[in-house]
Amino acid sequence: MSRDEHHVVPNPSGGWDVKRNGADRASGHFETKQEAEQKGREVSQHQKTELVIHNKDGKISRSDSHGNDPHPPKG
């Protein structure tokens, strides 16, 4: 079973998109990565999903869990 995730990814035509995993279309398009991260975080917190933030090259730079984290931090 895949986790519910939202991704902040570079758009091939420029700018940044917020996409839910498995979705064909972006749920939002933004000029800057900062704007996309902000909106992605709001959506992710509201829907209790994992937010995965990618770099320009598509590699994952970091992720934030806003839901049922399968690997919560110990402590």
Secondary structure, 3 states (H helix, E strand, C coil): CCCCEEEEEECCCCCEEEEECCCCCCCEEECCHHHHHHHHHHHHHHHCCEEEEECCCCCEEEEEECCCCCCCCCC
